[in-house]
Structure formats: structure tokens, C-alpha cells
Amino acid sequence: MARPRKPLLSRERIVETASALVDAEGLDAVSTRRLAAELGVSGPSLYNHFRNKDEILDAVADAVSARVDLSMFDEDDGRDWRTALHDWAVSYRAALSAHPNTVPVLARGPGRRPAGLKVADAVFGAMVRAGWPPAHATRIGALMRYFITGSALGSFARGFVDDATAYDPADYPHLGQAHLLADRQEQVDQGAFETGLEALLDGLALQYETVRPGATLRPAPKRP
């Protein structure tokens, strides 16, 4: 029996093709008609694998989540909670930065996406094992998602043009070097992420000393 000229349609092929479209052209480029044309199949055949476009985009986003390293949260890994959060955040941002057009979907939360739920479960479980109360562990998971997805959503450095005449010192006396930022995107954006991450973890470390089991709660500072 002769082999088919084209590989049989599968969820994996659909997600791979949709991911390439999202990376190249953005979320709006994905439609069942466009995907069917790219795959060389009829539109209705896609519905044997996905009910609609939203399910396809969810699968694309979940494929990104599946690339995030979670090994630092294994019970036998040995990293303390702060180091684990740091290393995970770096891995998570790297995955998102490689596919920035998927970030708006990921920012909505995991929903029913298996890989996204594994990420949330791993973070929460590790924080609770480290001694964080469940309510605080939930907030940490939310805080980290806000920070990481926000950092991957766009580039601060590329928000400035590389034209030195665009920033008249008479109007913007402190932006004399702003036109150089675009050429230093990776250095600026990565540095900002690391600075923010360390500040965030420093703050959490202070909170940890007050909420971990056996800690003596310090009174909140009085407001002036």
C-alpha cells in the first residue's frame, strides 16, 4: 500500500503550524481557514482535533509552558525556595521571550492547559513545602506570573527610537542617551529583569521571616 503524499493530520502538526504563524505574524494570523491552507487539508478536518481557534491557541500557549524547567521544584533537588524561584523565573522568561506573541494568551492564566497547570502546581507545592502558608504561596504564584509575563510582553529599550534628534534636551534634559537604548536591548531588558527579580525576592525573603512556622510576627510599621 502506497504511503500518503502528506503526513496524516495530528494535533502536533496543527500546533506546530499554528505556533509558527503566531511567532511570525501574531495571534490574529491564526484562523482555521489559514491553518487548513498551510497544512494542505480541508477546514473541517481541523475540528477532529480542536473544537475552535481558541483551543488551538491554548495548545500553542501550553507548548510554550511545557518548555519551562520545573526541576528546581523537585522535592529532592536541594535548592532553597528563593533559589528555586529565581532559577524558575529565568527559565520561564526565556521560554516566553522566545515566543513573545503568545504572552497575551499565557497571561490569562492556565485555565485547563495541562502544562500550565503543572507549572502552577509545582510553584505552589514548593512554596508550601518551604513553609509558606497556602494563602501566601498562592500570592507568590500570582506575583511571579505578573512579573514574568509583564517582562516578556515587550521591550523597554525598544520603546525609544535610535534617532538622537528625537529627544531635544530642552524638552527632555535627562534623555540625552535614550537613542542608544534600542541597540542595547538585550543588555537593558535582561538587566532590568534581573534587577526586578532580585528586588522581588529580597522583599519575599523579609516576609518569609514573619510568616514561616515558629516565626515571631513583627508589628506592622505605623503610618504617619
C-alpha positions, 0 to 999 in steps of 0.5 A: 500500500502506497504511503500518503503524499502528506503526513496524516493530520495530528494535533502536533502538526496543527500546533506546530503550524499554528505556533509558527504563524503566531511567532511570525505574524501574531495571534490574529494570523491564526484562523482555521481557514489559514491553518487548513491552507498551510497544512494542505487539508480541508477546514473541517478536518481541523475540528477532529482535533480542536473544537475552535481557534481558541483551543488551538491557541491554548495548545500553542500557549501550553507548548510554550509552558511545557518548555519551562524547567520545573526541576528546581521544584523537585522535592529532592533537588536541594535548592532553597525556595528563593533559589528555586524561584529565581532559577524558575523565573529565568527559565520561564522568561526565556521560554516566553521571550522566545515566543513573545506573541503568545504572552497575551494568551499565557497571561490569562492564566492556565485555565485547563492547559495541562502544562500550565497547570503543572507549572502552577502546581509545582510553584505552589507545592514548593512554596508550601513545602518551604513553609509558606502558608497556602494563602501566601504561596498562592500570592507568590504564584500570582506575583511571579506570573505578573512579573514574568509575563509583564517582562516578556510582553515587550521591550523597554529599550525598544520603546525609544527610537535610535534617532538622537534628534528625537529627544531635544534636551530642552524638552527632555534634559535627562534623555540625552542617551535614550537613542542608544537604548534600542541597540542595547536591548538585550543588555537593558531588558535582561538587566532590568529583569534581573534587577526586578527579580532580585528586588522581588525576592529580597522583599519575599525573603523579609516576609518569609521571616514573619510568616514561616512556622515558629516565626515571631510576627513583627508589628506592622510599621505605623503610618504617619 
